[in-house]
Structure formats: C-alpha cells, structure tokens
Amino acid sequence: MASQQLINGYKKRMQKANFVICSSCFWCATCFDAGKEFPACPACKGSPVDSLPISENEFYKVEIAGNRNIELSFGRSER
C-alpha cells in the first residue's frame, strides 16, 4: 500500500515538471513544483528564469562541450 502511494506521488509530481533555464548564465534544472516562480536566477542572481512544461512522456538532455558549447535536446519517450 505504501509503495503504491509513493508511485502515485511520483506520477503526480512528474505531471507537473518544468524545465527552467536562465538566459544569462544558462543555469538549468528540473522543477517539480509547477507553480514555483524564480524572480532571479539562483546562480547569477540575474534575470528571471524561463520555464518550459515537461509532460510525463517527455525528456530533455543537456550536453556541455568545452567552455561555451551547450546543447539542449528535447524528445518523447517510447512508452
């Protein structure tokens, strides 16, 4: 019973996930609180961060190459 509650809680959180990114320093994270706002970037204290909703069957990948190359890719899982 307790494990089913944990699974249901996880699924509920995943339905409300957002990808957040700072346009100044490119700090990024997954935020499981869809209502959370970032008035300033936690890393550089600069501009507000942008937020993109992520569905339960979507994912993102961040690849960093060298000092200034960042590649973001978004996709859907094959479930």
N, C-alpha and C positions, 0 to 999 in steps of 0.2 A: 504494500500500500504506500509506504513512504517513498519507495523508488519511483512509483508512478507519479506521485506528486512532484518529485524533482524533475522528471521528464516533462510533465505538463508545464512546470515553471520555466524550464529551459526553452520549450517551444514558444511560450508566450513572450519571453524576452527576445527571442530571435525574430519574431514577427515585427518587433519594434526597433530593430537595429538600424543605426545610421553610420555612414562613413563620414567622418569630419576631417577637414583639412584646412590649414592656414595658407592663404595665398601669398603671404610674405616669406615665411621660413619653411613652408611645406611640412610642418609637423602634422601628423595624421594619427587617427585612432578609430576604433570601433566604439560607438557609444550605444549602450543598451537601454538608455533612458531617452526615448524619442522626444520627450518634452524638454530636455535639457538644452539650454542655450549657453553659448560661450561668448560673453561680451568682449573678451580679449583672448588672444591665443595664450595657452598656459606656458608655452615655451619662450616666445619672444615678447609677450605682452603687447603685441601689435594689434592689428585689425581683428575684427570678429572672424571666427572660422566659418567656412561654408559647410553645409550639411546635406548629404545625399541619402535618402532612404534605401535600405537594402532588404529585399524580400527574403523569405526563408530559403528559397532555392537559388539565390544569387550569391556570388562571392567576389572578392577583389584581391588582387595581388600587387604588392609594391616591390619593385626591384630597384636597387641602388647600385650604380656602376660609377666608380670614381667619385670625385668631389661634387660634381654638379649635374650628374645624369640620374634622373628619377623617372621610372616608367611605371605607370598605373595601368592595370588591365582589369576589366570587369567581365564577368561571364555568368552563365547559369549552370547549375549542377544538373547532371543527367539522372534524376531520380524518377 
